[in-house]
């Protein structure tokens, strides 16, 4: 029943779905070229269904020169041949639908590749009709050595200037990410319409059920692209968000995109969209049903914990209280409104959550992995699980810099080494930071078994595009966990089944309240749905701790816990133990 005072409880498939994110390069290789492929995803759909997955989100599989792992797209309407063919993708969509699962694709429309025909035309002449589809600017001037100075002081998210100088044109083009990843100019009407038709309409026509919208807050830049204020006086280039994020027309653009989607789909499918907006206070605007923008958004408050706001590889200490508040910020805004939220701890841009927020020691990694599963499945919002997370995957250990693949890591390593020296404290701090925070921790090939050297991601004869996490030899792999009833994988199955069975309070629960927010070991809260109340007591420490029942609770009925033997009456939580109760 929909509650008038709680419109967020209006049922939707995408609110209740558990969405599993797939990084195609690393999921499953079926032709032994060392790269995952679309046929590999199709071959594992029944595995995903068995976990309790309702939808898959596949990271970019489009044609691309792969400067940024497919987020630099050269053709929105063609599959990258290494991943397969368009027909392979259409088959994947069809097979997912046959199993009752939805298909969500990545929508990368802030930027494309310099290899895209649009950019080639734009670059061909300063009078090209597509010149204004991108941000071309002359140099601000020239330095003492005759080198062109970028038009403004914006810093690329991958390090260095956010501008690439084009020798043939004698001008710079804006690219907030990689050097050959030019930003599209959304203020140009023709450009937007072309984006909608090619990147969105084509895939809607082929049956997709939704879009994860990449960098969804970046499309409206500050007019004139002025210099950013000085946020970090030590750096030549400054964080670009001030001039590029949540700009004046961003909501207009998303409303227009939503109308395009609704007008394009004629078969009754309800298309969901989830936008990566990262930072800001606009979540309620972006996701209000009445406003018609996006279904839900990814906020970064909680995954940014422990990382400096000025440089993601500056690891900084954080408290459990800060983590609790950041987690809650992802969904508290929906209470009593027509908006919606997302629940996630991992994705292709984040390290492994057990290493980050739990304990990846051999003694506690399984327990803390289950604890995090318990936390996520108990929160209000659409639940996202990233590949390998269901296994309790951890960060790689003691890798030399040469093994890291991420362009962000490589760029910043070279910049810091050149500026401070190979033996500098700055470079050592960076290496410590990537050991905890690098995106590469989540991008290694999926371990399907304990069989070396490639864990059945590909055969032993093939050479994977990226090194595997050696943890597959320590039991963190699908085959080993399938046969272990006490594995993290089988706990995820149990937790997702419980979430479905009790979806009213677990998915749609409202009036969230912390218990003992200041406690640095206990993560505890209540929430409710009509006459049902959920109580969570989660121990985020290596110690035994006590918890108290909520006020006005006559008795507690255990719903789910991550230890096999739980004494119902005990108020003692063992290390990394969590329990969910109904309050009677």
C-alpha positions in Angstrom: 0.0 0.0 0.0 1.3 3.5 -0.9 1.3 5.8 2.1 0.2 9.4 1.3 2.7 10.9 3.7 5.4 8.7 2.3 5.3 8.9 -1.5 8.7 7.3 -1.7 7.0 4.0 -1.0 5.3 4.0 -4.4 6.4 0.6 -5.8 8.7 0.6 -8.8 10.7 -2.3 -10.2 13.9 -0.2 -10.1 13.4 0.6 -6.5 13.2 -3.0 -5.4 15.8 -4.3 -7.8 19.3 -5.6 -6.8 21.4 -4.3 -9.7 24.7 -6.1 -10.4 27.4 -4.0 -12.1 29.6 -5.7 -14.7 33.0 -4.5 -15.9 33.1 -6.3 -19.2 36.9 -6.4 -19.7 37.2 -8.4 -16.5 34.1 -10.5 -16.2 34.5 -13.6 -18.4 36.6 -14.3 -21.5 35.1 -16.9 -23.9 37.6 -16.7 -26.8 40.9 -16.7 -24.9 42.1 -13.3 -26.1 42.6 -12.2 -22.5 39.6 -9.8 -22.5 36.2 -10.4 -21.1 33.4 -10.3 -23.7 29.6 -10.1 -24.1 29.3 -13.8 -24.7 31.0 -14.3 -21.3 28.4 -12.2 -19.6 25.6 -14.2 -21.3 27.3 -17.4 -20.1 27.1 -16.3 -16.5 23.5 -14.9 -16.4 22.2 -18.0 -14.5 24.9 -17.6 -11.9 23.8 -14.0 -11.4 20.1 -15.0 -11.2 21.0 -17.6 -8.6 22.4 -14.9 -6.3 19.2 -12.8 -6.4 20.2 -10.3 -9.1 17.3 -8.5 -10.8 19.2 -6.4 -13.3 22.6 -6.1 -14.8 24.4 -2.8 -15.5 27.2 -3.3 -18.0 30.0 -0.7 -18.2 30.8 0.7 -21.6 31.0 -1.9 -24.3 31.0 0.6 -27.2 33.6 1.0 -29.9 36.6 2.9 -28.4 40.4 3.4 -28.7 40.4 2.4 -24.9 42.4 5.3 -23.5 40.0 5.2 -20.6 38.7 1.7 -20.6 35.8 2.4 -23.0 34.7 5.7 -21.4 36.2 7.3 -24.5 33.6 6.3 -27.1 34.2 6.5 -30.9 30.9 5.1 -31.9 27.8 4.9 -29.6 26.0 2.5 -31.9 28.7 -0.2 -32.3 30.1 -2.7 -29.9 33.9 -2.7 -29.5 35.0 -5.7 -31.5 37.1 -7.1 -28.7 33.9 -7.5 -26.7 32.0 -9.0 -29.6 29.3 -7.7 -32.0 26.1 -5.8 -31.8 24.3 -9.1 -32.3 26.1 -10.5 -29.2 24.8 -7.5 -27.3 21.2 -8.0 -28.6 21.4 -11.6 -27.6 22.6 -10.7 -24.1 19.7 -8.3 -23.7 17.3 -11.0 -24.9 18.7 -13.8 -22.6 18.6 -11.5 -19.6 15.0 -10.7 -20.3 14.2 -14.4 -20.7 15.6 -14.9 -17.1 13.4 -12.1 -15.8 16.4 -9.7 -15.5 16.6 -6.1 -16.7 19.5 -4.7 -18.8 21.0 -1.3 -18.0 23.7 0.2 -20.1 26.3 2.9 -19.4 25.5 6.3 -20.9 28.7 8.3 -21.4 27.7 11.6 -22.8 29.7 14.3 -21.2 32.6 13.4 -23.5 33.5 11.1 -26.3 36.8 10.1 -28.0 38.9 12.2 -30.4 38.3 9.2 -32.8 34.5 9.9 -32.9 33.3 11.3 -36.2 31.8 14.3 -34.5 35.1 15.4 -33.1 37.0 14.7 -36.3 34.5 17.0 -38.1 34.9 19.6 -35.4 38.7 19.4 -35.6 38.7 19.6 -39.4 38.1 23.3 -39.6 37.4 26.3 -37.4 34.4 26.9 -39.6 33.1 23.4 -39.3 29.3 23.2 -38.4 30.4 20.9 -35.6 33.1 23.2 -34.3 30.8 24.4 -31.5 29.9 20.8 -30.5 33.1 20.9 -28.4 35.0 23.5 -26.4 37.8 25.0 -28.6 39.7 27.9 -27.2 42.9 29.8 -28.2 45.9 29.8 -25.8 45.8 32.3 -23.0 49.3 33.2 -24.1 52.7 31.6 -24.3 55.3 30.9 -21.7 59.0 31.9 -21.8 59.8 28.8 -23.8 57.1 29.4 -26.3 54.7 26.8 -25.0 50.9 27.6 -25.2 49.2 28.4 -21.9 45.8 26.6 -21.3 42.7 28.8 -21.5 42.0 28.5 -17.8 43.4 26.9 -14.7 41.1 23.9 -14.5 42.6 20.6 -13.4 41.8 17.4 -15.2 40.2 14.7 -12.9 43.1 12.6 -14.1 45.8 15.1 -13.3 47.4 18.0 -15.1 45.6 20.6 -17.2 42.0 19.9 -18.3 43.0 21.2 -21.8 44.7 19.4 -24.7 46.6 21.5 -27.3 45.9 20.6 -30.9 48.9 21.5 -33.0 47.0 21.5 -36.4 44.3 23.9 -35.1 46.6 26.0 -32.9 43.9 25.8 -30.2 43.1 23.8 -27.1 40.0 21.6 -26.5 38.5 21.0 -23.1 38.7 17.5 -21.7 38.0 17.1 -18.0 39.3 13.5 -18.1 41.8 11.9 -20.4 43.9 13.8 -23.0 41.9 12.3 -26.0 38.5 12.5 -24.3 36.9 15.9 -25.4 33.9 17.3 -23.6 30.8 17.8 -25.6 29.1 21.2 -25.6 25.6 20.6 -24.3 24.7 24.3 -24.8 24.6 23.5 -28.5 21.1 22.3 -29.4 22.1 20.2 -32.4 24.8 18.5 -30.4 22.4 17.5 -27.6 19.8 16.1 -30.1 22.6 14.1 -31.8 23.6 12.7 -28.4 20.1 11.7 -27.6 19.5 10.0 -30.9 22.7 8.1 -31.1 23.6 7.2 -27.5 20.1 6.9 -26.1 17.6 6.3 -28.9 19.6 3.5 -30.6 19.8 1.4 -27.4 16.2 2.1 -26.4 15.2 0.7 -29.8 17.1 -2.4 -29.0 15.4 -3.2 -25.7 17.5 -1.7 -22.8 15.6 -1.1 -19.6 17.7 1.8 -18.2 20.8 3.9 -18.2 23.5 4.6 -15.7 24.4 8.2 -16.7 28.1 8.8 -16.4 29.3 12.1 -14.8 25.7 13.3 -14.8 26.4 16.6 -13.1 29.0 17.9 -15.6 27.0 18.8 -18.7 26.3 22.5 -17.8 29.6 24.4 -17.6 29.9 27.9 -16.2 29.5 30.4 -19.1 32.8 31.6 -20.4 34.8 28.9 -18.7 36.5 31.3 -16.2 39.4 30.4 -13.9 38.6 28.4 -10.9 39.3 29.9 -7.4 42.5 28.7 -5.8 41.6 25.7 -3.7 45.1 24.4 -3.4 47.9 26.9 -3.5 50.5 24.2 -4.0 49.0 23.2 -7.4 49.2 25.0 -10.7 45.8 23.7 -11.8 42.6 23.8 -9.6 39.7 21.4 -9.2 37.3 21.9 -12.0 34.0 21.3 -10.2 33.5 25.0 -9.4 33.1 25.7 -13.1 31.8 22.4 -14.5 29.5 20.7 -11.9 25.8 21.2 -11.3 25.7 24.2 -13.6 22.8 26.5 -14.3 21.2 24.4 -17.1 21.8 20.9 -15.7 18.3 20.3 -14.5 16.9 21.6 -17.8 19.1 19.1 -19.7 18.0 16.2 -17.6 14.4 17.0 -18.0 14.8 17.2 -21.7 16.6 13.8 -21.8 13.9 12.3 -19.7 11.2 13.5 -22.2 13.2 12.1 -25.1 13.3 8.7 -23.3 9.6 8.7 -22.5 8.6 9.7 -26.0 10.9 7.1 -27.6 9.6 4.1 -25.7 6.2 2.9 -27.1 6.0 -0.7 -25.7 5.2 0.1 -22.0 8.7 -0.4 -20.6 9.5 1.7 -17.6 13.0 3.0 -18.2 15.1 3.8 -15.1 18.0 6.2 -15.0 20.7 6.6 -12.3 23.0 9.5 -12.5 26.5 9.8 -11.3 26.3 13.3 -9.7 29.0 12.8 -7.1 28.8 15.9 -5.0 26.2 18.7 -4.3 22.9 19.2 -2.6 20.7 18.7 -5.6 19.8 15.0 -5.1 16.2 15.8 -4.2 15.8 18.0 -7.3 17.5 15.4 -9.6 15.3 12.5 -8.4 11.9 14.1 -7.7 9.3 12.2 -9.6 7.3 15.3 -10.2 10.2 17.1 -11.8 10.9 14.3 -14.4 14.7 14.2 -14.4 16.4 11.0 -13.2 15.1 8.0 -11.2 17.9 8.1 -8.7 21.5 9.3 -8.3 24.9 8.1 -7.0 26.2 10.4 -4.4 29.9 10.1 -3.3 29.7 11.3 0.4 30.4 7.8 1.8 32.9 6.5 -0.8 34.9 9.8 -0.4 35.4 9.1 3.3 39.1 8.6 3.9 40.2 10.5 0.8 41.2 14.2 0.6 38.7 16.4 -1.3 41.7 17.9 -3.2 43.4 14.7 -4.3 41.8 11.3 -4.1 45.1 9.5 -3.4 45.7 11.5 -0.2 44.5 9.0 2.3 43.1 10.7 5.5 41.8 9.2 8.7 38.1 9.0 9.4 35.8 8.0 12.2 32.9 5.5 12.2 30.6 8.4 13.1 31.7 10.2 9.9 31.1 7.0 7.9 27.6 6.6 9.4 26.6 10.2 8.6 28.0 9.9 5.1 26.1 6.7 4.4 22.9 8.2 5.8 23.2 11.3 3.6 22.7 9.0 0.6 19.1 8.3 1.5 17.8 10.5 4.3 16.7 13.1 1.8 14.0 10.8 0.4 12.0 10.5 3.7 8.5 11.7 3.1 9.2 12.9 -0.5 8.7 11.7 -4.1 12.5 11.2 -4.5 14.6 8.0 -4.4 18.1 6.9 -3.4 20.8 4.3 -4.1 22.8 2.0 -1.8 26.3 1.0 -2.9 29.8 0.6 -1.5 31.7 -0.6 -4.6 31.9 0.2 -8.3 34.5 0.3 -11.0 35.8 3.6 -9.6 36.3 2.4 -6.0 38.5 0.0 -4.2 37.2 -3.0 -2.3 34.8 -2.2 0.5 36.2 -4.8 2.9 39.7 -3.3 2.8 38.2 0.2 3.0 35.5 -0.1 5.6 35.9 -3.6 7.1 38.9 -5.8 8.0 40.7 -7.7 5.2 42.7 -9.7 7.6 42.4 -13.5 7.1 40.7 -13.7 10.5 37.9 -11.2 9.9 37.6 -10.6 6.1 34.7 -13.1 5.7 32.8 -11.8 8.7 33.3 -8.1 7.8 32.3 -8.9 4.2 29.0 -10.4 5.5 28.6 -7.4 7.9 28.8 -5.0 5.0 26.3 -7.1 3.1 24.0 -7.0 6.1 24.3 -3.2 6.3 23.7 -2.6 2.6 20.7 -4.9 2.3 19.1 -3.2 5.4 19.2 0.3 3.9 16.5 2.2 2.0 17.1 2.6 -1.7 18.1 0.7 -4.9 20.8 -1.8 -4.0 23.9 -2.1 -6.3 26.4 -4.9 -6.1 29.7 -4.8 -8.0 31.2 -7.9 -9.6 33.4 -9.8 -7.0 31.8 -7.9 -4.1 29.5 -10.9 -3.6 32.7 -13.0 -3.0 34.1 -10.7 -0.4 36.9 -9.6 -2.7 39.7 -7.5 -1.1 42.3 -5.0 -2.4 45.4 -6.4 -4.1 48.4 -6.6 -1.8 52.0 -5.3 -2.3 51.7 -4.6 -6.0 54.5 -2.5 -7.5 53.5 0.5 -9.5 54.2 -1.3 -12.8 51.2 -3.6 -12.2 48.7 -0.8 -12.0 46.7 -0.1 -15.2 44.6 2.9 -14.4 45.4 6.0 -16.5 44.6 8.1 -13.4 47.2 6.3 -11.4 49.8 6.3 -14.2 49.3 10.0 -14.9 49.6 11.1 -11.3 52.6 8.9 -10.6 54.6 10.5 -13.4 53.5 14.0 -12.4 54.5 13.5 -8.7 57.7 11.7 -9.6 58.8 14.5 -12.0 57.9 17.2 -9.5 59.2 15.8 -6.2 61.6 12.9 -7.1 61.5 9.2 -6.9 62.5 9.0 -3.2 60.3 11.8 -2.0 57.8 11.6 0.8 55.2 12.9 -1.6 55.6 9.9 -4.0 55.6 7.5 -1.0 52.4 9.1 0.2 50.9 8.6 -3.3 51.9 4.9 -3.3 50.4 4.4 0.1 47.2 6.1 -1.2 46.8 3.9 -4.2 47.3 0.8 -2.1 44.1 1.8 -0.3 42.2 3.9 -2.8 43.0 2.9 -6.4 40.3 2.0 -8.8 42.4 -0.9 -10.1 41.6 -2.9 -7.0 38.1 -3.5 -8.4 39.1 -3.9 -12.1 41.1 -7.2 -12.0 39.6 -10.3 -13.8 36.8 -12.1 -12.0 38.0 -15.2 -10.2 35.7 -18.1 -11.2 37.8 -20.9 -9.6 41.0 -21.5 -7.7 42.7 -23.0 -10.8 45.9 -21.1 -11.7 47.1 -19.1 -13.3 43.9 -17.4 -14.5 41.1 -18.6 -12.2 39.0 -19.6 -15.2 38.5 -16.0 -16.3 40.3 -17.3 -19.4 42.2 -20.5 -20.0 45.7 -21.1 -18.7 47.1 -20.6 -22.2 45.7 -17.0 -22.5 47.3 -13.8 -21.2 44.8 -11.7 -19.2 44.7 -8.0 -20.1 45.2 -7.2 -16.4 46.8 -9.2 -13.6 44.5 -11.2 -11.3 44.2 -10.5 -7.6 46.2 -13.3 -6.0 43.4 -13.7 -3.4 41.7 -16.3 -5.8 44.3 -18.8 -4.4 43.1 -18.1 -0.9 39.5 -19.1 -1.5 38.1 -15.9 -2.8 36.6 -17.3 -6.0 33.2 -18.5 -7.2 33.8 -22.3 -7.3 35.3 -22.4 -3.8 32.5 -20.3 -2.3 29.7 -22.1 -4.1 30.7 -25.3 -2.2 31.1 -23.5 1.2 27.7 -22.9 2.9 29.5 -20.4 5.2 31.0 -18.3 2.4 30.4 -14.6 1.7 28.7 -15.6 -1.6 26.2 -17.7 0.1 25.5 -15.1 2.8 24.8 -12.6 0.0 22.2 -15.0 -1.4 20.6 -15.3 2.1 20.7 -11.5 2.6 19.2 -10.7 -0.8 16.4 -13.3 -0.3 15.7 -11.7 3.1 15.6 -8.2 1.6 13.0 -9.4 -1.0 10.9 -11.2 1.6 10.8 -8.2 3.8 11.0 -5.5 1.1 8.5 -3.2 2.8 10.7 -2.3 5.7 14.1 -3.2 4.1 13.7 -1.5 0.7 11.0 1.1 1.4 11.6 1.7 5.2 11.4 5.3 6.4 11.9 7.4 9.5 15.5 6.2 9.8 17.1 7.1 13.2 20.6 6.4 14.5 21.1 4.8 17.9 24.3 6.0 19.7 25.6 7.9 16.7 28.7 8.9 18.6 29.7 5.3 19.2 32.9 4.5 17.3 32.4 0.7 17.2 28.6 0.2 17.0 26.6 1.1 13.8 23.0 0.9 15.0 19.7 2.3 13.8 15.9 1.8 13.5 13.5 2.5 10.6 9.9 1.5 10.0 7.2 0.8 7.5 3.6 1.2 8.9 3.6 -1.1 12.0 6.8 -2.9 11.2 10.1 -1.6 12.8 13.6 -2.8 11.8 16.5 -2.6 14.3 20.1 -3.1 13.2 23.1 -3.6 15.5 26.4 -3.9 13.7 29.8 -4.2 15.3 32.5 -2.5 13.2 35.5 -3.6 15.3 37.7 -6.5 16.3 36.3 -6.3 19.9 33.3 -7.7 21.6 30.8 -4.9 22.4 27.4 -4.5 24.0 24.3 -3.0 22.5 21.0 -2.0 24.0 17.5 -2.6 22.6 15.7 0.5 21.3 13.4 2.3 23.7 9.7 1.2 23.7 10.6 -2.3 22.4 8.9 -5.1 24.2 10.9 -7.8 22.4 13.1 -8.5 19.5 12.7 -11.1 16.7 15.9 -12.0 14.9 15.7 -11.5 11.2 19.2 -12.1 10.0 22.8 -12.2 11.4 26.2 -12.9 10.0 27.3 -15.4 12.6 26.1 -19.0 12.3 25.2 -19.4 16.0 23.4 -16.5 17.5 22.0 -16.4 21.0 18.7 -14.5 20.6 18.8 -13.1 24.1 22.5 -12.0 24.1 23.2 -8.3 23.9 26.9 -9.0 23.2 28.2 -8.6 19.6 31.3 -10.5 18.7 33.9 -9.0 16.4 32.4 -7.8 13.1 29.0 -9.3 14.1 25.8 -7.8 12.8 22.2 -8.6 13.5 18.9 -7.4 12.1 15.8 -7.6 14.2 12.1 -6.9 14.0 10.9 -4.9 17.0 7.7 -6.4 18.4 
